[in-house]
Amino acid sequence: MIRDSLILLIELVILFFGVAFLVELSQRRLGPDRLRAWMGGRPVVAAVKGIAVGFITPFCTYSALPLLVGLRRARVTPAGYVAFIVAAPVLDPVLFGALTVIVGIKAAAIYAVVAFTAAMALALAAERFDIEPHLAPADQIAAVSGGSDAAAPTACATGSAGPWAGARVEVPAAARSAATLLRSMSLLLIVGVSIGLAVEALVPADSVADITGRFDLLAIPVAAGLGTPLYFNTELFIPIAGSLETAGVGLGAIVALTIAGAGANIPEFILLSRLADRRVISIFIGYVFLVAVVGGLLAQLLG
């Protein structure tokens, strides 16, 4: 358990730093104005672009956070960055492929359509009701460690300090900014990984299948309820879905568990607490559960 935790933590630290570094360097090269223009447009257009970025960069929540921070620093519209952070962990080509093999192309397609629609709806709602006042100021997210690093995110927020100064200057500056963001999130990252691995150890795939299979009439909401707080990475979803299918659990429960497990989990809530207030996180939890139930019901009826 300890060895697995250390390995996973090292992998996530490398991934988190790498994504943060590339995002920072890219935004320094492009500049916030160009990024904002590309991710802009009407809310529907911005949401579609955010979903597209989330799909082609199938990040888990941990690695999606640096890009979310970068989009907010560039003053991208809420529809764009909310669509991205919702779609990135859910619209995963690997998950879609696994579901296609296990439960068939129709149920997998229903999953993809529901996930896309949910990301679009939540993004438009965030734009309509102005989510910004409920989020931490973008330029202050990494400035929590105090000292000389505290001003770094503001001073070099996505290349806003000036034009591109050359790789010799910009690469070290981007690395420092990425390291500052990593330090600001390191404690939450450790807590999240620990909880996630503990869940995987205490709740094996066969147990999830057994619990879900006991409730014929309530299999879909039970699966959604199990998936919403629990941490399941993509690799664990495949044996869970296979166990459910082998146990004779319906397509609806499998789709509901997949949507809920990919869309939300306790480690994710811990990390997001650094970026948003409790009201936003609570709404997000309820929303993921509702979408999982609806997606499960549609898969059961149409699959």
Buried (B, 14 or more C-beta within 10 A) or exposed (E): EEEEBEEBBEEBBEBBBEBBBBBBBBBBEBBBEEBBEBBBBEBBBBBBBBBBBBBEBBBBBBBBBBBBBBBBBBBBBBBBBBBBBBBBBBBBEEBBEBBBEBBBEEBBBBBBEBBBEBBBBBBBBBBEEEBEEBBBEBBEBBBBEEEEBBEBBBEBBBBBEEEEEEEEEBBEBBBBBBBBBBEBBBEBBBBBBBBBBBBBEEBBBBEBBBBBBEBEEEBBBBBBBBBBBBBBBBEBBBBBBBBBBEBEBBBBBBBBBBBBBBBBBBBBBBBBBBBBEEEBBEBBBEBBBBBBBBBBBBBBEEB
